[in-house]
Amino acid sequence: MKPDERKELQLELKARRELVKRLAYPLSQLEKADAKEQARREERSAALSEYKTQQEAHDAYGYDMITEDEYRQICETLEAGEKYVAETLTPINLALRILRKFVGRMDTEARDIEFELLPVEEQNRRREASEARRAEMEARKEARRK
């Protein structure tokens, strides 16, 4: 690797690390906002049902306070509420996913650049160690299958 290429890679590595560091605060803000939104969805879902859990509905059914049809309907409503809480996609949630993917990609690319900056002997040593670990994991998988 030429000295100019090495300097360019070192500069790019520093830039990526700086970017990841500076994105940590917006990432934490989005995580907090997403947690608040999810808590609001959970509250809304819980408020819509007289019975907060399937166990409460089951107890009411056991004491003949509700019919079997009502019990099934309550269970379906609770499950739909859980899906609403877990699967509802909001702008904040989507922004958080996008930012996490971006930061992860920057981390991966930074590690790739670090690897490129290593001496060839060290790169080969790490590749061999990685292959040995991979072969060991495959052997363990095969052993479990038998």
NORKA-V301283 format. One line per field, one symbol per residue. psi: psi as a letter, one per 40 degrees, with the letter a starting at -180 (. if undefined). burial: + if it has 24 or more other ideal C-beta (glycine too) atoms within 12 Angstrom, else -. A space follows every 50 residues. Layout:
psi: ???
burial: ???
This chain:
psi: hiddddddddddddddddddddeddddddddddddddddddddddddehd hdidddddddddefdiidddddddddddddddddddehhidddddddddd ddddddddddddddddeiidddddddddddddddddddddddddd.
burial: --------+---+--+---+--+---+--+---+--++--+---+---+- +-----+-------------+--++-++--+--++------++--+--+- --+--+---+--+---+-----------------------------
